[in-house]
């Protein structure tokens, strides 16, 4: 687009603008548009009472509203900003003939004056994004970390310098229908996820591919060589960027990072020992290799070692909450898919007491059930998917009720307390739900914080 944020906002002065979804990323956007005197309407399923202080504050700034069940029926505006959590197909029937549909993140990419590194994938996005930001910060760069990680960045663009780096975690919801050209794109992995929103896995995968489809030969694409989908993308005819790969299972024929003999190797040369990395779990070795490949040429090996030896992880990601009477309690609330929970289970060298269940994203639990049989000593289930997971476990080959008791409860607190009563000295109690949180909580953060509070109150 080649313009500043001020110039872009000026171009909207004579436009009718709607912002669909009054969520985290769109509230600052609504505020910004209203403060610039732009004719803006907020559209949301929630009513004024539910929006509370947000509704009152934005109304005072001049925001108009279309609220309630039919908020998507008429979107005949010049520009419509969609919320990341709403599939574009939900909006299209209500759009006007000449309406431009965009998003806060899409406009950010068009206006951003500095280098961009974008990260997506089914699992590991937040840890990899945080690692990349840490590595760049250690090397002296001014880093702006945002996107799906919880911080919208569009309103902060005036503070960006040309030599800064923007590190952006992107979900499939954000990428769907979005035009972007990151200087570096990272895809950590791909597995069925969010099928409660995406009509099919193919639709979900196509959204992820948007992260690299507009890259050119001056860009870099980092792919997981071990994943059956992203491994194939390295040879996709649509890829025009320079490809780097990472692998935990084998040496690579092209440039990249791989794991062998207890160490990480870069393009055939020893880089660091696995023991240099503080975080547990094979999946975190993959996250580090993805981050190293994304920042190769910008960050030295010494900076990589410093971060690896000091970084203790991101909240709600296999985070040790407390050790009580020899029992360790871990919060892995971020694990909102079966593949993420499988990775969490494999991080421990012993069987664990697992708490799982949550909102049903229509993902099968057969693969998870097999892993539960191998890695779980007692299973406690809660939420919409509790019976679905229980059925998958009971149907798994080799299941024995004596070896793996399964308990289903209605209340989250009672589930945590029951798991705690079951634990003995030396045990691990792991919250790793394999499902999203929306059946009982606003998000995985609230779920993780609730778990932490219950565990901290144990006597």
C-alpha positions as CSV (number, residue, x, y, z in Angstrom):
1,X,0.0,0.0,0.0
2,X,3.0,2.3,0.6
3,X,1.3,4.7,3.0
4,X,1.4,5.5,6.7
5,X,-1.4,4.8,9.2
6,X,-2.4,8.5,9.1
7,X,-2.7,8.4,5.3
8,X,-4.7,5.2,5.4
9,X,-7.1,6.6,8.0
10,X,-7.4,9.8,5.9
11,X,-8.5,7.6,2.9
12,X,-11.4,6.3,5.0
13,X,-12.7,9.8,5.8
14,X,-15.5,9.6,3.2
15,X,-16.2,5.9,3.7
16,X,-18.8,4.0,5.7
17,X,-16.9,1.5,7.8
18,X,-18.1,-1.5,9.8
19,X,-16.1,-3.5,12.4
20,X,-17.6,-7.0,12.8
21,X,-16.8,-8.6,16.2
22,X,-16.0,-6.4,19.2
23,X,-13.2,-8.7,20.4
24,X,-9.6,-8.1,21.7
25,X,-8.1,-7.1,18.3
26,X,-11.0,-5.0,17.2
27,X,-11.7,-2.8,20.2
28,X,-8.5,-0.6,19.7
29,X,-9.5,-0.5,16.0
30,X,-13.0,0.8,16.8
31,X,-11.5,3.4,19.2
32,X,-8.9,4.5,16.6
33,X,-11.5,4.9,13.8
34,X,-13.9,6.8,16.0
35,X,-11.3,9.1,17.4
36,X,-10.4,10.1,13.8
37,X,-14.0,11.0,13.1
38,X,-14.7,8.1,10.7
39,X,-18.2,6.9,10.2
40,X,-17.9,3.5,12.0
41,X,-20.4,0.9,13.1
42,X,-19.7,-1.9,15.5
43,X,-21.4,-5.2,14.7
44,X,-21.7,-8.0,17.3
45,X,-24.0,-10.8,18.4
46,X,-23.7,-9.5,22.0
47,X,-26.1,-6.8,23.2
48,X,-25.2,-3.4,24.8
49,X,-25.6,-4.8,28.2
50,X,-23.1,-7.7,27.6
51,X,-20.6,-5.3,26.0
52,X,-20.9,-3.1,29.1
53,X,-18.1,-0.5,29.5
54,X,-16.8,-1.1,26.0
55,X,-20.2,-0.2,24.6
56,X,-20.5,2.9,26.7
57,X,-16.9,4.1,26.0
58,X,-17.1,3.6,22.2
59,X,-20.7,5.1,22.0
60,X,-19.4,8.2,23.6
61,X,-16.8,8.4,20.9
62,X,-19.5,8.2,18.2
63,X,-19.5,4.5,17.3
64,X,-22.8,3.4,15.9
65,X,-24.1,-0.2,16.6
66,X,-25.8,-3.1,15.0
67,X,-26.2,-5.7,17.8
68,X,-27.9,-9.0,18.4
69,X,-28.8,-12.1,16.5
70,X,-29.1,-10.5,13.0
71,X,-25.9,-8.4,13.2
72,X,-24.5,-10.0,10.0
73,X,-27.7,-9.6,7.9
74,X,-26.8,-6.3,6.3
75,X,-23.1,-5.4,5.8
76,X,-23.6,-2.9,3.0
77,X,-20.7,-0.7,3.9
78,X,-17.7,0.6,2.0
79,X,-15.2,-1.3,4.2
80,X,-15.8,-4.2,6.6
81,X,-13.2,-5.3,9.1
82,X,-13.9,-8.9,10.2
83,X,-13.0,-10.5,13.5
84,X,-10.5,-13.3,13.2
85,X,-12.8,-15.8,14.8
86,X,-15.5,-15.5,12.1
87,X,-15.2,-17.4,8.9
88,X,-15.4,-15.1,5.8
89,X,-18.2,-17.2,4.4
90,X,-20.4,-16.1,7.3
91,X,-20.0,-12.5,6.2
92,X,-20.2,-12.7,2.4
93,X,-24.0,-13.1,2.1
94,X,-24.5,-9.8,3.9
95,X,-21.8,-7.8,2.1
96,X,-22.7,-5.0,-0.4
97,X,-21.8,-5.4,-4.0
98,X,-18.8,-3.1,-3.7
99,X,-17.9,-3.7,-0.1
100,X,-14.2,-4.3,0.7
101,X,-13.7,-7.0,3.4
102,X,-10.4,-6.7,5.3
103,X,-9.1,-7.1,8.8
104,X,-6.9,-5.3,11.4
105,X,-4.0,-7.7,10.6
106,X,-4.3,-7.4,6.8
107,X,-4.1,-3.6,7.0
108,X,-1.2,-3.9,9.4
109,X,0.8,-6.0,6.8
110,X,0.0,-3.4,4.1
111,X,1.2,-0.5,6.3
112,X,4.1,-2.0,8.3
113,X,7.4,-0.2,7.5
114,X,9.7,-2.9,8.9
115,X,10.7,-6.5,8.5
116,X,8.0,-9.0,9.3
117,X,8.3,-12.6,10.6
118,X,5.0,-14.4,10.6
119,X,4.3,-17.8,12.4
120,X,1.4,-20.2,12.0
121,X,0.7,-23.9,12.5
122,X,-1.6,-26.1,14.5
123,X,0.7,-26.3,17.5
124,X,3.7,-24.4,18.8
125,X,2.8,-21.0,17.4
126,X,3.0,-19.0,20.6
127,X,6.2,-20.6,21.9
128,X,7.9,-20.3,18.5
129,X,6.8,-16.6,18.1
130,X,8.0,-15.8,21.6
131,X,11.3,-17.6,21.0
132,X,11.9,-15.6,17.8
133,X,11.1,-12.3,19.6
134,X,13.5,-13.3,22.4
135,X,16.3,-14.2,20.0
136,X,15.9,-10.9,18.1
137,X,15.8,-9.0,21.3
138,X,18.9,-10.7,22.6
139,X,20.6,-9.6,19.3
140,X,19.7,-6.0,19.9
141,X,16.7,-5.5,17.6
142,X,13.6,-3.5,18.6
143,X,10.9,-6.2,18.4
144,X,7.1,-5.8,18.2
145,X,5.4,-9.1,19.1
146,X,1.7,-9.4,18.4
147,X,-1.2,-10.9,16.4
148,X,-2.9,-14.0,17.6
149,X,-0.7,-13.9,20.7
150,X,-3.1,-11.4,22.1
151,X,-1.8,-8.0,21.2
152,X,-3.1,-6.1,18.1
153,X,-0.3,-3.9,16.6
154,X,-2.0,-1.7,14.0
155,X,-2.6,1.2,16.4
156,X,1.1,1.1,17.4
157,X,2.5,1.5,13.9
158,X,3.5,5.2,14.3
159,X,6.1,4.0,16.9
160,X,7.8,1.5,14.5
161,X,11.2,2.1,13.0
162,X,12.4,0.8,9.6
163,X,15.1,-1.3,11.3
164,X,12.6,-2.9,13.8
165,X,11.2,-6.4,13.4
166,X,7.5,-7.3,13.8
167,X,6.9,-10.9,14.9
168,X,3.4,-12.0,14.3
169,X,1.6,-15.1,15.4
170,X,-1.2,-15.8,12.9
171,X,-4.2,-18.2,13.3
172,X,-6.0,-19.9,10.5
173,X,-8.9,-17.5,11.2
174,X,-6.7,-14.5,10.6
175,X,-5.1,-15.9,7.5
176,X,-8.3,-17.0,5.8
177,X,-8.9,-14.6,2.9
178,X,-6.0,-12.4,4.1
179,X,-3.5,-10.9,1.8
180,X,0.0,-10.8,3.4
181,X,3.7,-11.1,2.3
182,X,5.8,-11.7,5.4
183,X,9.6,-11.5,4.9
184,X,9.9,-14.7,6.8
185,X,7.0,-17.2,7.1
186,X,7.1,-20.1,9.6
187,X,4.7,-23.1,9.6
188,X,5.4,-25.2,12.7
189,X,3.2,-28.1,11.7
190,X,-0.3,-29.0,10.5
191,X,-3.0,-31.3,11.9
192,X,-6.8,-31.2,12.0
193,X,-8.0,-28.4,14.2
194,X,-10.8,-25.8,14.5
195,X,-13.2,-27.9,12.5
196,X,-16.0,-26.3,14.4
197,X,-15.3,-23.2,12.4
198,X,-13.7,-24.4,9.2
199,X,-16.0,-26.5,7.1
200,X,-13.3,-29.0,6.3
201,X,-9.6,-29.8,6.9
202,X,-8.9,-28.7,3.3
203,X,-10.3,-25.3,4.1
204,X,-8.2,-25.1,7.3
205,X,-5.0,-26.1,5.4
206,X,-5.8,-23.6,2.6
207,X,-6.0,-20.8,5.2
208,X,-2.6,-21.8,6.6
209,X,-1.0,-21.7,3.1
210,X,-2.0,-18.1,2.7
211,X,1.0,-17.2,4.9
212,X,3.4,-17.9,2.0
213,X,1.4,-17.7,-1.3
214,X,2.4,-14.1,-1.9
215,X,6.0,-14.4,-0.9
216,X,8.7,-14.1,-3.6
217,X,12.4,-15.0,-4.0
218,X,13.4,-12.4,-1.5
219,X,11.5,-14.0,1.3
220,X,12.1,-17.1,3.4
221,X,9.7,-20.0,4.2
222,X,10.5,-22.2,7.2
223,X,8.7,-25.6,7.2
224,X,8.5,-28.7,9.4
225,X,10.0,-31.5,7.3
226,X,8.6,-34.2,9.6
227,X,5.0,-33.2,9.2
228,X,3.2,-35.0,6.4
229,X,1.5,-31.8,5.1
230,X,4.2,-29.1,5.6
231,X,6.9,-31.6,4.4
232,X,5.2,-31.7,1.0
233,X,4.8,-27.9,0.9
234,X,8.6,-27.6,0.5
235,X,8.0,-28.9,-3.1
236,X,4.8,-27.1,-3.8
237,X,4.8,-25.2,-7.1
238,X,3.2,-22.2,-5.3
239,X,6.3,-21.7,-3.2
240,X,8.6,-18.9,-4.5
241,X,10.5,-18.1,-1.3
242,X,13.8,-19.5,-0.2
243,X,12.9,-22.7,1.8
244,X,14.5,-23.6,5.1
245,X,13.3,-26.8,6.9
246,X,13.7,-28.3,10.3
247,X,13.5,-31.9,11.4
248,X,13.7,-33.8,14.6
249,X,13.8,-37.2,12.9
250,X,16.4,-37.0,10.1
251,X,19.1,-35.1,8.3
252,X,17.9,-32.7,5.6
253,X,19.1,-32.5,2.0
254,X,18.6,-28.8,1.9
255,X,19.5,-25.9,4.3
256,X,18.0,-26.1,7.7
257,X,18.3,-27.4,11.3
258,X,17.9,-31.0,12.4
259,X,18.3,-33.1,15.6
260,X,20.8,-35.9,15.8
261,X,22.7,-37.7,18.6
262,X,21.3,-35.5,21.3
263,X,22.3,-32.2,19.5
264,X,20.9,-29.7,17.1
265,X,22.8,-29.3,13.8
266,X,22.8,-26.4,11.3
267,X,23.3,-27.3,7.7
268,X,25.5,-30.3,8.7
269,X,27.5,-28.5,11.4
270,X,27.0,-29.0,15.2
271,X,25.0,-26.1,16.7
272,X,24.1,-26.8,20.3
273,X,23.4,-29.7,22.7
274,X,19.8,-30.6,23.6
275,X,20.8,-30.2,27.2
276,X,21.4,-26.5,26.5
277,X,17.6,-26.1,26.1
278,X,15.8,-25.5,29.4
279,X,12.3,-26.4,28.1
280,X,11.2,-30.0,28.4
281,X,9.7,-32.0,25.5
282,X,10.6,-33.0,22.0
283,X,8.1,-30.5,20.6
284,X,10.1,-27.7,22.1
285,X,13.2,-28.9,20.3
286,X,11.2,-28.4,17.1
287,X,10.0,-25.0,18.3
288,X,13.6,-23.9,18.8
289,X,14.8,-25.2,15.4
290,X,11.9,-23.3,13.7
291,X,13.0,-20.2,15.6
292,X,16.6,-20.7,14.7
293,X,15.8,-21.1,11.0
294,X,13.6,-18.0,11.0
295,X,16.3,-15.8,12.5
296,X,19.3,-17.4,10.8
297,X,21.5,-14.5,9.5
298,X,20.1,-12.1,12.1
299,X,21.0,-13.8,15.3
300,X,24.3,-15.4,16.3
301,X,24.8,-18.8,17.8
302,X,25.9,-17.2,21.1
303,X,22.5,-15.3,21.2
304,X,20.7,-18.6,20.6
305,X,22.6,-20.3,23.4
306,X,21.8,-17.5,25.8
307,X,18.1,-17.7,25.1
308,X,18.0,-21.5,25.2
309,X,19.7,-21.6,28.6
310,X,17.5,-19.0,30.2
311,X,14.0,-19.2,28.7
312,X,11.6,-21.0,31.0
313,X,8.6,-21.0,28.7
314,X,5.3,-19.2,28.1
315,X,2.4,-19.2,30.6
316,X,-0.1,-22.1,30.2
317,X,2.4,-24.2,28.2
318,X,3.5,-27.2,30.3
319,X,4.1,-24.7,33.1
320,X,4.9,-26.0,36.5
321,X,2.4,-24.5,38.9
322,X,3.4,-26.2,42.2
323,X,4.9,-29.2,43.9
324,X,2.9,-30.4,46.9
325,X,3.8,-33.5,48.9
326,X,5.9,-34.7,46.0
327,X,3.2,-34.2,43.4
328,X,4.0,-31.9,40.5
329,X,1.1,-29.9,38.9
330,X,1.5,-28.7,35.3
331,X,-0.7,-26.2,33.5
332,X,-0.9,-26.9,29.7
333,X,-4.2,-25.1,29.1
334,X,-2.9,-23.9,25.7
335,X,-3.3,-27.6,24.5
336,X,-6.6,-27.1,22.6
337,X,-6.1,-29.9,20.2
338,X,-5.3,-33.7,20.5
339,X,-1.9,-33.2,18.8
340,X,-0.9,-30.6,21.3
341,X,-1.9,-32.8,24.2
342,X,0.0,-35.8,22.7
343,X,3.1,-33.5,22.6
344,X,2.5,-32.6,26.2
345,X,2.2,-36.2,27.3
346,X,5.4,-37.1,25.5
347,X,7.3,-34.4,27.4
348,X,7.3,-36.6,30.6
349,X,9.3,-39.7,31.2
350,X,6.5,-41.3,33.3
351,X,2.8,-41.8,33.2
352,X,0.8,-38.8,34.3
353,X,-2.7,-38.1,35.8
354,X,-4.4,-36.3,33.0
355,X,-7.2,-33.7,33.1
356,X,-8.8,-33.2,29.7
357,X,-12.0,-32.2,27.9
358,X,-13.6,-28.9,26.8
359,X,-15.4,-27.4,23.8
360,X,-16.1,-29.8,20.9
361,X,-14.2,-28.7,17.8
362,X,-15.3,-31.8,15.9
363,X,-11.8,-33.3,15.9
364,X,-11.6,-37.1,16.3
365,X,-9.9,-38.4,19.5
366,X,-8.8,-41.8,18.2
367,X,-5.1,-40.9,18.0
368,X,-5.1,-39.2,21.4
369,X,-6.8,-42.3,22.9
370,X,-3.9,-44.5,21.9
371,X,-1.4,-42.1,23.4
372,X,-3.4,-41.9,26.6
373,X,-3.2,-45.7,27.0
374,X,0.6,-45.4,26.9
375,X,1.2,-42.3,28.9
376,X,-1.7,-41.8,31.4
377,X,-2.2,-43.6,34.7
378,X,-5.6,-42.0,35.5
379,X,-7.8,-39.9,33.3
380,X,-10.2,-37.2,34.5
381,X,-12.6,-35.7,32.0
382,X,-14.8,-32.6,32.1
383,X,-16.7,-30.5,29.6
384,X,-18.6,-31.0,26.3
385,X,-16.2,-33.6,25.0
386,X,-15.8,-35.7,28.1
387,X,-18.0,-38.6,26.9
388,X,-16.5,-38.4,23.4
389,X,-13.0,-38.8,24.8
390,X,-14.1,-41.5,27.2
391,X,-15.6,-43.5,24.4
392,X,-12.5,-43.2,22.2
393,X,-10.3,-44.4,25.1
394,X,-12.6,-47.3,26.0
395,X,-12.6,-48.4,22.3
396,X,-8.8,-48.2,22.0
397,X,-7.1,-51.6,21.5
398,X,-5.7,-52.8,24.7
399,X,-7.7,-50.7,27.1
400,X,-8.1,-52.0,30.6
401,X,-10.2,-50.3,33.3
402,X,-7.8,-51.6,35.9
403,X,-4.7,-50.1,34.3
404,X,-6.5,-46.8,33.3
405,X,-9.4,-45.6,35.4
406,X,-11.5,-43.0,33.7
407,X,-13.6,-40.5,35.7
408,X,-16.1,-38.1,34.1
409,X,-17.3,-35.1,36.2
410,X,-19.5,-32.0,35.5
411,X,-17.6,-29.4,37.4
412,X,-14.1,-28.2,36.5
413,X,-13.0,-27.5,40.1
414,X,-14.3,-30.9,41.3
415,X,-12.3,-32.5,38.5
416,X,-9.1,-30.9,39.5
417,X,-9.7,-31.8,43.2
418,X,-10.5,-35.4,42.3
419,X,-7.2,-35.6,40.3
420,X,-5.3,-34.2,43.3
421,X,-6.9,-36.8,45.6
422,X,-5.8,-39.5,43.3
423,X,-2.1,-38.4,43.2
424,X,0.7,-39.8,45.3
425,X,4.3,-38.8,45.9
426,X,6.2,-38.7,42.6
427,X,3.1,-38.3,40.4
428,X,2.5,-35.6,37.8
429,X,-1.0,-34.0,37.4
430,X,-1.3,-32.5,34.0
431,X,-4.1,-30.2,32.7
432,X,-3.8,-30.7,28.9
433,X,-7.4,-30.5,27.7
434,X,-7.0,-31.4,23.9
435,X,-10.0,-29.1,23.4
436,X,-10.7,-25.4,23.4
437,X,-12.1,-23.7,26.5
438,X,-15.3,-22.1,25.3
439,X,-17.7,-24.5,26.9
440,X,-16.8,-23.2,30.4
441,X,-14.3,-20.3,30.0
442,X,-13.6,-17.2,27.9
443,X,-10.3,-18.6,26.7
444,X,-7.4,-20.9,27.5
445,X,-5.9,-18.2,29.8
446,X,-8.9,-18.1,32.1
447,X,-9.0,-21.9,32.1
448,X,-5.3,-22.1,33.0
449,X,-5.5,-19.4,35.7
450,X,-8.5,-21.2,37.2
451,X,-6.5,-24.4,37.4
452,X,-3.6,-22.6,38.9
453,X,-5.8,-21.0,41.6
454,X,-7.4,-24.3,42.5
455,X,-3.9,-26.0,42.8
456,X,-2.5,-23.1,44.8
457,X,-5.3,-23.4,47.3
458,X,-4.7,-27.1,47.9
459,X,-3.8,-27.9,51.5
